[in-house]
Amino acid sequence: MGNRIIISEQEKQSIKKLYGVIGEQDYSVDTIVDIVSAVLDGIPGVGNLASFGVDVIHAISYMIRMALSSNDNSKIENGCYAILTLVTSFLPLGGNVVNIASKSGLKKILQTTPDVIKSWAKKHNIANVGFLLQKTKFQYSISLLLARLLKEKSKDVIVNVIDKIKDLKVKVGNIEFIGINLTNRINFLITNLEETLDVIDIANDIVNINKDFNFQ
């Protein structure tokens, strides 16, 4: 039990009350958790600590879904969502709202082939885009998302987040969930985040012109 991340009973009660406030709207489960986390950020006496607890559990759920996904795009989506959730948990109030918007951007990236991105970049005189697209689809997708989310602070924040995810790995310990080793999943996220550091400037060049990822 010592290695498991839990939410206190008080935080559980706060979340239950917030579900009542949100109501029966047609939100996905992921969107509801993001909204709950955003609202928790603004409650006096609860604040970022409670929100971080929700975000970490949500990120872990994405890691599990990544391992269980049956196709590459689904794996990429869940891996990117895990990273976005962890990144926005370290940002000031409002980060969770940005997280929701980032998810629609990811779908556009995944629907666009590297050749289309390269052709668009050539028209806009963006250099070295081929170096970005030599990365895996997961790596160039998360690079673009992080560039849009973090802007000029991208590289510094990514380095900071990598350190915090390494801390999370220590806290999680060598535990498994339905046969999935979470340490392996976390190592995967760390490795892929590290791979973004040498291409994030190229991703920033793209996002400065095309923040909506409309490459057609």
N, C-alpha and C positions, 0 to 999 in steps of 0.2 A: 504493500500500500504506500510506502514511503516515496516511491518513484512516480506515483500517479498524480496527474494534474486534476485537481478537483475544484468545484465552485462551492463556496460556503452556503449554508442554509439561508442566510440572509440575502445573499445574491440570488439564489433560486427564487425566493419570494418576490424580489424586485422584478425579476424576469417575468414571472407569472402575471404580475400586475401590469407590466408593459404590454404583454400580449393582449390583455383586455383593452388597453388604450389603442393599440394598433387596429384591432377589430378583425372582421372576417374578410378582408380584402383579398383579392386574387394574387397574392405574392407567392413566389417560390419559397421553399424552406430556406435556401441560402440567403435570399433577399431579406427575409424576416430576421434572420440572425444578424445580418449586417445592420438592419434598422434598430434592432434591440441594442446592439453594441453602441451605435451612434447615440441613442437616447441615454444609455447608461453613462456615457461620457459627460453628459450635462447635469447629472443628478448630484447635488451637494452631498458630500459624505460617502458617496459611492465612487464616482469618478473613474479615472483611468485604470485603477487596479482591477475593478470588477470587469471593465470592458476588456482588458487584456486577458483575463481568464476565459471569457467567452471566445475571444478571437483565437486564442491558442487551441482551444478544443475544436473550434471550427476549422482551423488550418490542419489539424491532425486528421479531421474527418476527410478533408480533401486529399491528404496523403494516402489514406486508406482507399478512397475511391480511385485515385490514380493507379494504385496497385491492382485494383479489381477491374479496371476499365478494359474493354475488349478491343478497342481500336486506338490507333495512334493519336488522332485528334482529341479523343476523349481523355486520353492520358495527359496530353499537353494541356488541355483546358484545366483539368483538376490540379496539375502541378503548378500552373501559373496562378490559379486561384489560391493555392496554399501560400505561395510567395506573396501575392498581393495582400492577402489577409494579414500575414505577419508584418509586412512593410507598413501597412496603414495602421496597425496597432501601435507602432512607434511614432506615428505622426500626431500633431495637435488635433484638437476638436475639428471635425469635418472630414477627417481621413476616410471614415467608413462610407460617407456619401460618395467620395471619389472612387472608392472601391467598387461600388455598384455600377458606376459609369464605365469603369475600366473593363468590365466583363463584356459589355456590348462591343467595345473596341477589339477585344480578342477574337470574337467571332468573325469580324471583318478580316483580320489578319489571316486567320486559318483558312478563309475562303479564297485567299489570293495566292497565286503561285509565285515562286521566286522570280520567274521570268517577267511576270507583270510588274512586280516591285522594281526589278532592275531596269525595265523599260521606262517606268515612271521616273526613277531616279536620274536616268540619263537625260530625259527631257528637262529636268530641273537642275542639271549640272551638279549633282551631289556625288562627290568623289568617294572611291573606296567602298561603294555599297556591296561590291562583290565579296569583299572581306567579311562583311556582316552576314551575307547569305551563305558563306561557307560554313558558318556555324550550323548546328542542328536546328530544325524547325522550332523546337522548344526554346533554344537559346536566343534565336533572333526574335521570336515572338515576345518573350519576356523582356528582352532588351528594349523593344519598341514601346511596350506598355510602361516600363519603368521610366523611360525617357519622357513620355507624356505626363506621367504622374509626378515625377520629381524635378523635371526641368534641369536647370543648371547645377542643382545639388546632387544629381544622379549618382556620380561616382562616390562621393563622400558618404552618402546615405547607404549605398549598396555595401560598402566596406563595413559600416556600422552594423547593418542588418546581418551580414555574415557572422560577425562576432556574436550577436545576440542569438542567432540560430544555433551557433555552437554551444552557447550557454544552455539553450533549450534542450539540446541533445544530452547534455550532462544531467539535466533535471529529469528528463524522460527515462533515461537509463535504458538498459537492454531488455525492453519489454516487447511483447508481441500482442497483436490483436487478430484473432481468427487466423493465426499462422503468418501474419504479416509483421516483419520486424521493423519497428518504427525508426530505429537507428539507421537502418539502410535507406529508408525513405528520406530521412533528414540529411544524410550524407549526399544523396542524389541532389537535393535542393541546393546544398552548399556548393557542390561541384559545378552545377550549372550557373549559379549566381556568379561564381568566380570567373566563369567563361564569358560573362557579359562585360567585364571591366575593360577589356581592350577594344570593344566595339561600341560602347555606350555613347561615345562622342558622335559616331556615324549615325546611330539611332536618333540622337538629339538633332542632328542636321535634318533628318527626314521629318521629325515631329514638328520642328520649327515652321515647316511649310505645310505639313499635312497632318494635323493633330487628330483628324477624324478617320484617318487610314482609308481614304477613298483613292485607291490607286488606279482606277480606270481612266 
